[in-house]
Amino acid sequence: MLWLCLLLIVVAVGISLPLTGLLVRLGHRFATYDSAGAAGHVKELRRVPNTGGIAVFAAVALPLAAGLLVVKLGLTDLFTSRVPALAEHLPGIQSQTPAALSLLACLVILHLLGVIDDRRALGPWVKLVVMLGCATAMTLITRSRLFTFFDPLVGGPWLSVVLTILWVGLVTNALNFIDNMDGLCAGVTTIAAACFLAATLLHGQWFIAAMLALLLGACLGFLAFNIPPARIFMGDGGSLVVGFTLAFLTVRTTYYDPGAAGGWYGVFMPLAVLAVPLYDFTTVSVLRVSQGKSPFVGDQQHLSHRLVRRGFTKPAAVGLMCSLGAITGVSGIVLGSLEPWQAILVGLQIVLTLLALAFAEHATSGRNGAGH
């Protein structure tokens, strides 16, 4: 199963890479360039197509749809005969069919929403409502919940349901927010997906690992054309897809096994792996609200833009954020298997990394005015 999951990375790259290249050509031919966005959205416009999310979506959705079709038509023997190890996991894979169908439906909705928004801005509240609607549907249909230990304390599952919906919305928005510089969203997602993939492979969570492998391959193929200077952008048609996929898979992943070594603090792994995009989301939202602006209307105050104003080149800013994401992400992989004192040290390392970043950018800012 390990090799099958790794093979899915190659499959996703094989879809994403050539399709992204095709979209670059079609983008220039049909002038599908980055648009001005919603009213009040401040951004730098370049003659670069913003349709790359189509390739990212296809690389995740097509293999998923093909797998569901194979199960539906009863063609699994074609694969188990070639990969005998797959046979013992087949009942588990089949049990995940409702969750996979729900995920595919939500990804289609969010992808179409993003593609439309990339062509003609729909406004932040429309996207937020649809996003939270998909998060609610996924949570209720698949019965996927975080923090279920709250249930007996508050008289039922309502709190864990609300927290799960908010988490999915937060992560989806955080990845959407961070799509503001060449290579940044795809780079951060690649690192996060790789870290989550390592953790799920170690714990034998094969369905989650397979989906993470597809997401990883989709972003790698797209990155070949998105690294600075980008020849194509992901657009909301891609960032909403990668954000929602990551968010849902973090909810479905098991971080703590009472019968194994380690402790309950493994549930904090998503915070460790996604520390950098969550830091960006939090700081830019606080800045916007403190200036009397909507936190959901884009500007030039994101962490990447703040780093550029402090002397970094854009590729260097992207490289720094991806490197920090790798530092916190690698720490998160083993979090659930550590002794309590070791987990505390890992937590302190992550917090100190973000505090050092905050200190570095504010120590050189001189209270620089507007920014994103």
Buried (B, 14 or more C-beta within 10 A) or exposed (E): BEEBBBBBBEBBBBBBBEBBBEBBEEBBEEEBBBBEBBEEBBBEEEEBBBBBBBBBBBBBBBBBBEBBEBBEEEEBEEBBEEEEEBEEBBEEBEEBBEBBBBBBBBBBBBBBBBBBBBBEBBBBEBBBEBBBBBBBBBBBBBEBBBBEEBBEEEEEBEBBBBBBBEBBBBBBBBBBBBBBBBBBBBBBBBBBBBBBBBBBBEBEBBBBBBBBBBBBBBBBBBBBBBBBEBBBBBBBBBBBBBBBBBBBBBBBBBBBEEEEEBBEBBBBBBBBBBBBBBBBBBBBBEBBEEEEBBBBBBBBBBBBBBBBBBEBEBBEBBBBBBEBBBBBBBBBBBBBBBEEEBBEEBBEEBEEBBEEBEEEBEEEEEEEEEBB
